[in-house]
Amino acid sequence: MDTQAITIDEYNNDGSFINLYMNESIGEWCAYGFSAYGLLLFCKSNGYNALQSFSKGMQMPCLIITKEVLMQLLQNTTDITEQTDSHIGIRMPEKITMDAYRGWVKTLKGKIPEVYKM
């Protein structure tokens, strides 16, 4: 994964996008920052499981989904902005709520062990 590209993508994300990255070391798709929260909302609203944590290396929350959940996301999405073997960009119908995002990050930092290599 290109950590610099992830950082830049999330810096430029106004809460309207989900950026997913293939993590080769674990063989699953990951989202960070605002993207992770947007993806969490999708997973919760559709009853899908996802692993959520806070990445010490990226200094952002992260969410990991299986390929099966990714396929469901892509089937339910009409606005895919980019799709390669290592990155998928999706425009969400609505922006995330910043107060809810900050509350989620605070919860992650306080309750879930940090993920060091993600």
C-alpha positions as CSV (number, residue, x, y, z in Angstrom):
1,M,0.0,0.0,0.0
2,D,1.1,3.5,-0.8
3,T,0.8,5.2,2.6
4,Q,1.5,8.6,1.1
5,A,-1.3,8.3,-1.4
6,I,-3.7,7.2,1.4
7,T,-2.7,10.2,3.5
8,I,-3.2,12.6,0.6
9,D,-6.5,11.0,-0.5
10,E,-7.9,11.3,3.1
11,Y,-6.6,14.8,3.4
12,N,-8.6,15.7,0.3
13,N,-11.7,13.8,1.3
14,D,-14.4,16.1,2.5
15,G,-16.4,13.1,3.9
16,S,-18.1,12.4,0.6
17,F,-15.9,9.5,-0.5
18,I,-14.9,6.0,0.4
19,N,-11.4,5.1,-0.7
20,L,-10.4,1.5,-0.3
21,Y,-6.9,0.1,-0.6
22,M,-5.8,-3.5,-1.1
23,N,-3.5,-4.5,1.7
24,E,-1.3,-7.1,0.2
25,S,0.1,-8.3,3.5
26,I,-3.3,-9.5,4.7
27,G,-5.1,-9.9,1.4
28,E,-8.1,-7.7,2.3
29,W,-9.4,-4.3,1.5
30,C,-8.8,-1.4,4.0
31,A,-10.2,2.1,4.4
32,Y,-8.7,4.9,6.5
33,G,-10.0,8.1,8.0
34,F,-13.2,9.5,6.7
35,S,-13.4,6.6,4.2
36,A,-13.3,4.1,7.1
37,Y,-16.2,5.8,8.8
38,G,-18.3,6.0,5.6
39,L,-17.6,2.3,5.0
40,L,-18.5,1.5,8.6
41,L,-21.9,3.2,8.1
42,F,-22.5,1.1,4.9
43,C,-21.5,-2.1,6.7
44,K,-23.8,-1.4,9.7
45,S,-26.8,-0.5,7.5
46,N,-26.4,-3.7,5.5
47,G,-25.6,-6.1,8.4
48,Y,-22.0,-6.7,7.3
49,N,-19.1,-7.4,9.6
50,A,-15.9,-5.4,9.5
51,L,-12.8,-5.1,11.6
52,Q,-12.3,-1.6,13.0
53,S,-9.3,-0.2,14.7
54,F,-6.9,2.7,14.9
55,S,-3.7,2.5,12.9
56,K,-0.7,3.8,14.8
57,G,1.3,3.9,11.6
58,M,-1.2,5.9,9.6
59,Q,-2.5,7.8,12.6
60,M,-6.0,7.3,11.4
61,P,-8.9,4.9,12.1
62,C,-9.0,1.9,9.8
63,L,-11.6,-0.5,8.7
64,I,-11.0,-3.9,7.1
65,I,-13.5,-5.7,5.0
66,T,-13.5,-9.1,3.2
67,K,-13.8,-9.5,-0.6
68,E,-17.4,-10.6,-0.1
69,V,-18.4,-7.4,1.6
70,L,-16.5,-5.4,-1.1
71,M,-18.5,-7.2,-3.8
72,Q,-21.8,-6.2,-2.0
73,L,-20.6,-2.6,-1.7
74,L,-19.8,-2.5,-5.4
75,Q,-23.1,-4.0,-6.4
76,N,-24.9,-1.4,-4.3
77,T,-22.9,1.6,-5.5
78,T,-23.6,3.6,-8.6
79,D,-20.9,6.2,-8.4
80,I,-17.5,4.5,-8.6
81,T,-14.9,7.2,-9.3
82,E,-11.9,4.9,-9.7
83,Q,-11.2,1.2,-9.7
84,T,-7.8,-0.5,-10.0
85,D,-6.3,-3.6,-8.6
86,S,-5.1,-1.7,-5.5
87,H,-7.5,1.3,-5.1
88,I,-11.3,1.8,-5.4
89,G,-12.9,5.2,-5.0
90,I,-16.6,5.6,-4.4
91,R,-18.7,8.7,-4.0
92,M,-21.2,8.3,-1.1
93,P,-24.8,9.6,-1.5
94,E,-24.3,11.8,1.6
95,K,-21.3,13.2,3.5
96,I,-20.5,11.8,6.9
97,T,-21.3,13.8,10.0
98,M,-18.1,15.2,11.4
99,D,-19.3,15.1,15.1
100,A,-20.2,11.4,14.7
101,Y,-16.9,10.7,13.1
102,R,-14.9,12.4,15.9
103,G,-16.9,10.4,18.5
104,W,-16.1,7.2,16.7
105,V,-12.4,8.0,16.5
106,K,-12.4,8.8,20.2
107,T,-14.0,5.5,21.0
108,L,-11.5,3.6,18.8
109,K,-8.5,5.2,20.4
110,G,-9.8,4.4,23.9
111,K,-11.1,0.9,23.5
112,I,-9.5,-1.0,20.7
113,P,-5.8,-2.0,20.5
114,E,-3.8,-0.2,17.9
115,V,-3.0,-1.9,14.6
116,Y,0.7,-1.2,14.1
117,K,1.4,-2.5,10.5
118,M,-1.7,-1.4,8.6
